[in-house]
Amino acid sequence: LIFLLPFVLGSFPVDENYPL
């Protein structure tokens, strides 16, 4: 889900720096 969230949302400039 960590890699899917940033792609689906798109509004989050984070992908590897995600708090999850």
DSSP file (Angstrom, degrees, kcal/mol; ACC not computed):
  #  RESIDUE AA STRUCTURE BP1 BP2  ACC     N-H-->O    O-->H-N    N-H-->O    O-->H-N    TCO  KAPPA ALPHA  PHI   PSI    X-CA   Y-CA   Z-CA
    1    1 A L     >        0   0    0      0, 0.0     4,-2.7     0, 0.0    19,-0.0   0.000 360.0 360.0 360.0 -25.3    0.0    0.0    0.0
    2    2 A I  T  4  +     0   0    0      1,-0.2    16,-0.1     2,-0.2    18,-0.1   0.850 360.0  38.9 -62.6 -33.5    3.0    2.3    0.6
    3    3 A F  T  > S+     0   0    0      2,-0.1     4,-0.5     1,-0.1    -1,-0.2   0.706 116.2  51.8 -89.9 -20.8    3.7    2.3   -3.1
    4    4 A L  H  > S+     0   0    0      2,-0.1     4,-2.9     3,-0.1     5,-0.3   0.855  99.5  62.5 -83.0 -37.3    0.1    2.5   -4.2
    5    5 A L  H  X S+     0   0    0     -4,-2.7     4,-3.0     1,-0.2     5,-0.5   0.938 103.4  46.0 -55.8 -54.1   -1.0    5.4   -2.0
    6    6 A P  H  > S+     0   0    0      0, 0.0     4,-1.2     0, 0.0     6,-0.3   0.805 117.1  46.2 -62.4 -28.7    1.3    8.1   -3.6
    7    7 A F  H  < S+     0   0    0     -4,-0.5    -2,-0.2    -3,-0.2    -3,-0.1   0.885 117.0  41.7 -80.7 -40.0    0.4    6.9   -7.1
    8    8 A V  H  < S+     0   0    0     -4,-2.9    -3,-0.2     1,-0.1    -1,-0.1   0.933 122.2  39.1 -72.9 -46.4   -3.4    6.8   -6.5
    9    9 A L  H  < S-     0   0    0     -4,-3.0    -2,-0.2    -5,-0.3    -1,-0.1   0.970  76.6-175.7 -68.5 -54.6   -3.6   10.0   -4.5
   10   10 A G     <  +     0   0    0     -4,-1.2    -1,-0.1    -5,-0.5    -3,-0.1   0.183  66.0  86.7  80.1 -21.7   -1.1   11.9   -6.6
   11   11 A S  S    S+     0   0    0      1,-0.1    -1,-0.1     2,-0.0    -4,-0.1   0.579  70.3  85.4 -87.0  -9.6   -1.4   14.8   -4.2
   12   12 A F        -     0   0    0     -6,-0.3    -2,-0.2    -7,-0.2    -1,-0.1  -0.842  62.1-161.9 -98.6 115.6    1.3   13.4   -2.0
   13   13 A P        +     0   0    0      0, 0.0     2,-0.4     0, 0.0    -1,-0.1   0.221  68.0  90.3 -76.0  15.4    4.8   14.3   -3.0
   14   14 A V        +     0   0    0      1,-0.1    -2,-0.1     2,-0.1    -3,-0.0  -0.893  31.6 146.6-117.2 145.2    6.1   11.4   -0.9
   15   15 A D  S    S+     0   0    0     -2,-0.4    -1,-0.1    -9,-0.1     3,-0.1   0.478  87.2  21.4-139.3 -45.6    6.7    7.8   -2.0
   16   16 A E  S    S+     0   0    0      1,-0.1    -2,-0.1   -13,-0.0   -13,-0.0   0.639 121.2  59.3-100.5 -20.4    9.7    6.5    0.0
   17   17 A N  S    S+     0   0    0      3,-0.0    -1,-0.1     2,-0.0    -3,-0.0   0.201  75.5 136.9 -93.2  16.0    9.4    9.1    2.7
   18   18 A Y        -     0   0    0      1,-0.1   -16,-0.0    -3,-0.1    -3,-0.0  -0.400  62.2-128.9 -66.3 138.3    5.9    8.0    3.6
   19   19 A P              0   0    0      0, 0.0    -1,-0.1     0, 0.0    -3,-0.0   0.667 360.0 360.0 -61.6 -16.7    5.3    7.7    7.4
   20   20 A L              0   0    0    -18,-0.1   -18,-0.1   -19,-0.0    -2,-0.1   0.455 360.0 360.0 -86.7 360.0    3.9    4.2    6.8
